[in-house]
Amino acid sequence: MAFKLVVLVCAFAAANAGIVAPAAYTAHPAPVAYASAPLAYSAPVAYSAPITKVVEDYNAHPQYSFAYDVQDGLTGDSKSQHESRDGDVVQGSYSVVDPDGTKRTVDYTADPQNGFNAVVRKEALGQVAKVVAPVAKVVAPVAYHAAPVAYSAPVYHH
């Protein structure tokens, strides 16, 4: 099947290139004349002026500081982060309340000499917000009536 597809694609490509003319349904097909224009090649282009590369502003000593805090009473989502950078040294911390009710805090630093280092602390919170409401169990009594058992002896045919 793949071979048929390749042949079909090649036939379309040849027809579009003018190598093969589409078949005409006439009693006497007209002769097809092929003419191709000579190919012209130009010499390589030489640039007299050097190409200038656009270089974005480079900050040799980048500095920034950011922070955010989320306290959503509706969903119980509680998290925060702050980070600062001075040159190649980054320091920061983030905290999040995990589903088990503990608060996880990660203090981290990163610099060229020591790489990335993180210290993780977990602390229990006094009160855990419950997101799921308790489900009341209601069990209906089951009525059990035993049906009479009917037994018949097996029937043997001779």
N, C-alpha and C positions, 0 to 999 in steps of 0.2 A: 504494500500500500504506500509506503514511504517513497518507493522508487517511482510510482505513478505521480505522486505529488511533486517530486523533483523534476520529472520530465515535463509536467504541466507548467511549473514555474519557469523552467528554461525556455519553453515554447513562448510563453508570454513575454519574457525578457527579449527573446530574439525578434518577436513581432514589434515590440516597442522600439527596438534599436534599428529597425528597418532592414534587418538581415533576411527575414522571411516575411513575405507579404501574406495577408490573410487570404484564404481560399475564396474564390468567387464561384458562385453557382451559376455559371453560364455554359452554354454548349461549347463555345470556343474561348478559353481563357486568353486574355491579352498577355503578350510577353512582358516580363518585368525587367526594367532597366535598373542597374545598380550604379550609382555614382557616389563617390565619397570625396569629401574635401580633403586636401592634404593637411596633415597635422603640422602646426607651427609651434616651435619651442622657443622660449625667450631665455636670454642669459640670466643667471642669478642676479638678484637685486643687491647692490652694494650700498650700504648706508654710510653717508659721509659724516653725519653727526652721531655721537655716541647715544645710545638709548639710555634715558634716565629712568630710574626706577623710583616710583612713588613710595616713600617710606613714611609710615604713620609715626606720629609722635611717640617716642620711647621714653618711658619714665624709669630712670635708673633706680629710683627709691620710691616704689609705690606705697601709699598709705591709705587705709580706709578703716572704717568702723561701722558696724551695723548691729541692730538688735530687733527682736520681735517677741511678742508675748500673746498667747491665745488662752483665754479662759472662757469656755462656753458652758454655761450652766444647763442648757437644754440637753446637750449630748454628753456632757461630762468631759469633753476634750480639754486637756490642760497641757500646754507645752510652751517652751520659751527657748530662745537662743540669743547669744551675743558673740561677736567675733571682731577682732581687730588685727590689722596687719601693719607692720612697720618694716619696710624693706622686704627681706626674705624671711622674716619671722612672723608667724601667725599664731595667735592665741585665741582660744574661745571656749565656750561651754554651751551645752544644751541640756534640757531636762524634759522629761515626758512622763506622764502617769500611765503606767502599764495596766493591762486589764486585771491583773491580780491585786490591784490597789496599792502597789508600791510606786514610789517615785524614783525613776532612774535618772541620774545626773552624770554626764560625761564631760570631763575637763580635758582639753586637748591642746597640744602645741605642735608646731612644725617649723623646722629650720634646716638649713643645708648640712649642719654638722650631725644632728641627732635624728633627722627624719621626722616621721609622724609618730607621736606618742599620745596615748589616751589613758586616762584613769577613770574607771567606771565605779560609781557608788550607787547603792540601793538603800532606800529608807522607807520604812513603813509609815503610812499616813494614818492619822487618828481615825478618820471616818472615810469609808469607802462609799462612793456614790453608786447606787444600784441603777443600772440602765434598764434591766428587764423586770417587769412587774411579776410578782409571784402568781402562780397558776393554782386555782382552787381545785382540789380533787373531789369529785362527786362520783360515788360509786353506787349504782342502782343495785338493789338486791336481785339475785338471779333465782328465778323460779325453776325448780327442777322436778320434773314428773317423769318417772320411769315408765316407759311403755312396756306392756306385757310382752313377754318373750314366748313366741310360739315355736314349738319344736315338732318336727315330723320326722319319722323314721325314713331312711333312704329307701327309694324304690328300686327294686332289682327286676330287670326284665330277663326272661329266659328265652 
